[in-house]
Amino acid sequence: MRTDKVLIFSDLDGTLLDHYTYQANDAYDTISKLKEADIPIILNTSKTRAELANIQTELALDTPFIIENGAAVYMPKTTFAIQPADTTEVDNYWVKSFASSRKYWLELLETVCADFKHLYQGFSTLTVEQLTELTGLTPEKAAQAKQRQYGEPIHWLGDEKSKQLFIEQLVDYGANVVQGGRFLHINGYCDKGQALIWLTEQYREHYPQETVYTIALGDGENDIAMLEAAEIAVQIRSPVHDFPTLYRQNRHTIQTELCGPSGWAEAIQALLFSSSTSQQTQKG
């Protein structure tokens, strides 16, 4: 007999965490329901491993998580009965990496983007105090945000035309440049969708008796690949920008009425714990 196994893939800033406060308070009850139902919440974010370690603890999650816009998947060794192929052991995790190291991208920025140097600030050059001022993070969390392993977020200071030229130059040299909620993220050609697909396949291989399907929730442009890859896509309303355009043909897509963690809870409750979707706009 086959049963369903739901996987929840969730962005953090502006989605599960409030855009302004970085708190998930309005989603706590729903998170508890998901835990009781044994439905894993898999955080899929631009954040670092250091940041995720604290957030996983704060939310009491022992599930896999995806860091730095799909650069790597971290799986607690309790996730599967055997180690997935092509992964390495790091502490108590199995890790699947999809991207080159941060050092590679810093060297690329230094060598091919010298003409733009005055138009941006990279995380590697920002002080903890400067990053705290830019983001509203505490100094401790800003320090964790600076601990990149794979890519380099930058704070763009120039105009849109210069920004496009900068992006085109990096792309010509093999970089993937993604606009996040606040920063441009310079990385290799990995994304949240690729990581979602790979991890979902691991669940399907290790739980062949179950029908695995995915729900993804996100608010920004760097969530598009993840939303496109999931069976159900939930676009969380943002207080600072419109819904990014998706190109899903005849696939279940929801746009929430509420913002951030309130919208997150609204969508999960409607999809999994209620027959009503009256608070949402559905497409497809």
N, C-alpha and C positions, 0 to 999 in steps of 0.2 A: 504493500500500500504506500503510495507516494503522498507526502505532505508538503505544504508550502513552508519555505524559509525566507523571511523578509530580511533584507539588508538595508539599513538606513545610512546613506552617505551624506555628510553634512559639512558645508562650509561653516566657518566660525564668524569672523567680523561682519556685522550687518545681517547675519543669518541666525545662528544659534546664540551669538553674543550681540547685545545691543550696540549700534553704531557709535553711540556717544559714551556709554558707561562701561562697555565690555563685560556686562553682566548677563547671565542667562536666567535670571530669577523667574521670568514669566513662563519659562519652559520646564521648570523643575518637576511639576506634577506629571507632565507628559513623559519626561525622561524616566521617572519612576515607573510609569505604566509600561514603558518599553522594556525596562529591565525585568519587571514581573512576567512579561510575556516572552522573555528570552529572545528579544529582537535586538541584535547588535547595532549600536550607534558608532559608525566609523567616521571619525573626523577627517576631513579632506580639505586641506587648508594651505595657504602660503606660509604659515608659521613654521618655526624651527622645531627640531626635536626637543630642545630645552624648554621652549614654550609649551609644547604639547604635553610634556611630562607633568608639568604643574597643572595644566587644564584637565588632563585625564584624572589626576588626583582630586582636584576640586569637584569634578562631576562624578567621581567614583566610577570611572569607566575602566574596564580591563580588556578592552577590545582593540583590534588593529587600528592604526591611524596612518594617514598619508601626509607627508610634510612637503613644504616648499613647492607648491603647485605641481604635485605629481612626481617629484624627483625621486622619492623613495617611499616604500611601504614598510612599516614596522609592524610585525605580528608577534604578540606574546607567544611564547613557546607552548602555551596551553591552548592556542587557537585550533591547531590541527594535531592529529595523532602522530604524523610524521612531518619532517621538515620539507617544505616545498622545494622543488628543484630550482637551481640557479639562485639560491639565496645564501647569505652569509650569517654567521652568528655574531651578534653584538649584544653583550650583556645578556639579558633574559629575553631577547628578541631574535626572530629571524628577519632578515632585512633583504628586500629586493630593491636594487638601485636602477634608475633609468637615465641618469644624467651624469655629465662630467662634474668635476669638483669645482668649488667656488674659485679656487686659485686660477683655474683655466680662464674663467670669465673675467676676473679682475685683470689678468694679463692682457686679454683681448681689449678690454676697455682702455687700458693704458696705451696700447700700441696703435689701435685703429681709430680711436675716438678722441684723440688729443685736442682736436679743434673744438670739441663740445665741452671740454672739461669745466669751463666756467658756467655752464648751463645746468649742471646737476650736482647733487650731493649723494654719494653712495653710502649705504649703511656702514661700509668698512671705514669711511672717513668721518662719519658723524660721531660726535661724542654721545655718551649716554644722556647727558643733559640736553643736547640738541634733539635727540630722538624723543626724549620725554616731552619736550615742548611741542614737537611736531604731531605726536600721536595722542598725548594725554595718558600714556602708559606710566605706571610707576617706574622709578629708576631700576628696580629689580627686574621688572618685566621688559623694560627697554634693553637691558643688558642681555637678557635671554634672546630677544629679537635679533640682536646683532650676531648671534652665534650661528651664522649660516654655514651649511655644509656643501651646498650644491650651486646656489645662484646668488645674485646680488640685486637687491631692491634699490631703486634710486628715487630720490625726490627731484622731480623735474622743475627747473626754475625758469626755463625759456618759454618762447611762444610755441604755438601749435605747429607752425611751418618748420621750425628748427627741430622740433620733436620728431616729426615725420622723417626728416632727413637723417636724424640720429638713428631712428629705428631701422630705416632702410639700410644704412651702412652696417649695422650689427647683423641684420638678417643676411646680408650678402656674405658675411663671414661665418654663417652657420648658427647664429644665435636665435633663440625664440624669445620675443619680447611681448609680455602680456601686461595689460593695464589692470591692476588690482584696485581695491577701494581707494587707496591713497597713493600708492607707489607703482612705478614701472618695475616689472620683475624681469631681469635678464637671466636666461637659463638656456639649457639645451632643449631639443625638441621632445620634451615630455610634457604631459598635461594631466590634469585631474581625471580626465576621461580615460586615458590609457591606464592609469593606475587603478581606477574603478574596474575596468574590464579585466585586468590581470587578476586582481584580488577576487572578483566574483567567480572567475574560472577556478581558482583554488578552492573556493567553497563548493562549487559544483563537483569537482573531482573528489573532494574529501567527504562530501555528503551526497552520494549518488542516489540515495533513497528519497531525497527531498527535492522539490522543485524550487530552485532559488530564483527570486526576482528582486529587483532593486528599485529603491526610491531615493532620488537625489534632491537636495535642497540647497539653493544658493541665490545670491542677489547680484553678483558682479559679472563683468566680462570674463574674468578668469575662471568662472564657474560654467561657462557655456559648454565646454567639452564634456564635463561631468554630467550636466543636465541632458545633453544630447545622447549620451551613452546609456542612460538609465531607462528602465521600463516606464517609470513615472517620474516626471520632472516637476519640481515645485519651485517656482520663482518667488522669492520673498521680496515683498515690497520694501523699497529703500526710501528713507527720508531725504536723500541727497541726489538720487539719479533715477532715471526711468528704467523700466525692465529692459535688459539687453535683448536683442532679437535672437530668437531660436528658429531653426529650420526643420523642426520635427514634423514629418508628414503623417497625419492620422495617428499620432501617438499621444497618450494621456499627458496633458500639461495643465498645471494649475498656477494661477497667479493669486497671491493672497491679498486680502484687503488690509490686514494689519502688518506692521513692520517688525523686523527683527525677530526676537524670540517669541513674541506674541503671535506673529504670523506663522512661525515654525510650529508652535503648539497647535494653532488653528488648523493647519494643514494635516498634521499627523493625526490629530483627534478625528478629523473628518474621514481620512483615508482608512484608518485602522480601528478606531474605537467608536465610530458613529456612522449611521446611515445617511446623515445630513451633510450636504456640502453647500448649504445656503450662504455661508459667509465667503465663498470663493468664486472666482471667475474661472471656468474650465474651458479648455480648448481641446479639440481632437477627440 
